[in-house]
């Protein structure tokens, strides 16, 4: 708690840098035998002013070459390089070096979930060289289906997709194995029952929506059908979030809209096990008929909008999955919207 308050209040970055250095050193000397809370507080770090590590390093090297030895000493004495961006860049470097150590040396330990959350949060600031190394290690972990529990595997998928959303956009990487693992994880009760994990899974699909040129229509249709089937049995707040994501997938891949139209040759979903099977496009999304008779009005509204290919209501257009679930959650005993008085 004290470190979280420190990181939140530190605008210069010097105190944060010192704290992260000491914590990173402790983690290394203790052979990773620390409480996960120690790394959890790193999620509160302010790194908005940090430049990508490769860019900052190039600028620093060019600047050092342009200064003679005396000028370098004077610059250091005057604190010329003590601006927030440089401090935050040093913090970012320590953070990701630590994350890489945990991933390589302790892939099944209790620190991994926190590390994966940190990688996902700061992924857009990683340089390409470190990105490739992290991506290779995370991908190897994900391919071992017995190594990670469903929750950690989902966080690993999220971290991989986030890495490719920043500087990784320039990389030509086939993420078929990552997407298929995500497809299987969306059937896990542990993921579907937990709001935070479900929101992470839906956020993964939101990232796929941004890669429109790499989307395969049968795979997108399989994701949509899986979400619709899960929404039938999920709490209404979870169902609303799933329908929002399903609508965005349809918008990102118009070819998948064929599942909204019944035809004589419509396939039976139970007979199709491969998400990439082209026959998936001939399946009819019968779940929408049941969801349009749901007890929760917003779920009905969303299902009807998808079935008729209408625009989503404005309040759902850009709503994050977790925010949708929180807005309609019944955990407090309230029902939103309130039922009409007979």
C-alpha positions, 0 to 999 in steps of 0.5 A: 500500500505504501509503495502504491501511494509512492508511485501514484504521488511521484511525478519526478520518477526518482523515488520510483526508480530507487524503489524499483531498483531495490525491489528488483535486486531483492527479487533476484537475490531471494530466488523469486521467494517474495510475495506477489503483492511486491510486484502487484504494486508495479501496476501503479507505476506512472510511465506515461512519459517514458519513451520506447526503450530503443528510441530513448537509448538511441537518443541518449547514445547520440547525445553522449557522442556529441558531448566532450568528457568535461561537458558530460561531467557538467551535464551530470552535475547539473542534473541535465538528464534527470527529467521525468522521461529518462527516470521513467525509462530507467524504471521501465527497463528494470521492470521488464528485465525483472518480468523477463527473469520471472518468465524464464526462470519461474514460469509456474510460480505464484508471481507469473499472473502479476507479471503477465498483467504487467506485461499487458499493461506496459506492452506498448512501451516495449522495444522491438528486441525485447518484444521478440524475446518476450513473445517467444518465451510467452508463446512457448509457455502457452504451447505447453497446455499442462504448464499453466492453469486456465487463468494464467493461460488467459493472461498469457494470451492477453499479454501476447496480443497486447505485445502485438498491438504496440510496436509489434504491429510492424511484425508479421506474426501468425497468431493462429495458435494463440487465437485457438488457445483463446477459443478453448479457454472461453469454454472454461468455467473458471473464465466464464464465471469470473468477471475479471477473467471474462473481461480479459478474455473479451478484451483479447477479442477486442484486440483481434477486431483491430487486426481486420486484415488477419481475421479468418471469417470461419474463426470469427464466426466460431468465436461469435457462436461460442459467445452466444452459447455462453451468454445463454447460461451466463449471468445477465451482466456477463451476457450483455458484455459477451453480446457487445463483443460479438457485435464488434466481431461481426463489424470487424469481419462482415463475412461472418454475418452469414451465421445470422441468416438461416438457410436450407443447408445450415450445418449443425454446430455440434458436428463442427469441432474445428474453429477454422472449418469453412462450414462454420459460416453455414451455421445459424446463430439460433441462440439469438432467438432465445436471447431475444426472450431473455429476462434482462431488457438490455440483453434483449436489446443487444440480441435484437440489434445483432439479429437485425444487423442494426447499430448497437445502442450508443451506450454500448458502442465503446463500453469496455467489457468490465464496465458493462458487467459492473453496470449491470451486476446484481452483486449488490442486490440491485437490478439494473434497470429496475423492474417496472411496477405491475 
